[in-house]
Amino acid sequence: MNQQQYNQLQHYLDTKQYPSNLNQKQQQQLKKATKYFTNINQTLYHQSELNPDFLQRVIKESELETILYNTHDSPLAGHLKVDATINRIQQKYFWYNM
């Protein structure tokens, strides 16, 4: 997720106030989007629609390259196929069960 979207979601979840640069349509979209997000210790999580207790950590664009390197290219990670790499990323970085 890009940094601006991440910050807008966090701000609205924390304060219930819209950023001043949003028009009415954008405000409605933001409010609707926050239905499936929660902010825990300044980290944004996406809630599963099927199981709201199952949270998935939202990854910022700025974190993506590091995560991919650490789970795929690093000599300590071992080289895995695409599916195995995705599973490793999900297990290590995304899943947070309340």
Stockholm file with secondary structure:
# STOCKHOLM 1.0

chainA/1-98         MNQQQYNQLQHYLDTKQYPSNLNQKQQQQLKKATKYFTNINQTLYHQSELNPDFLQRVIKESELETILYNTHDSPLAGHLKVDATINRIQQKYFWYNM
#=GR chainA/1-98 SS CCHHHHHHHHHHHHHSCCCTTCCHHHHHHHHHHGGGEEEETTEEEEECSSCTTEEEECCCHHHHHHHHIIIIISTTTCCCCHHHHHHHHIIIIIEEEC
#=GC SS_cons        CCHHHHHHHHHHHHHSCCCTTCCHHHHHHHHHHGGGEEEETTEEEEECSSCTTEEEECCCHHHHHHHHIIIIISTTTCCCCHHHHHHHHIIIIIEEEC
//
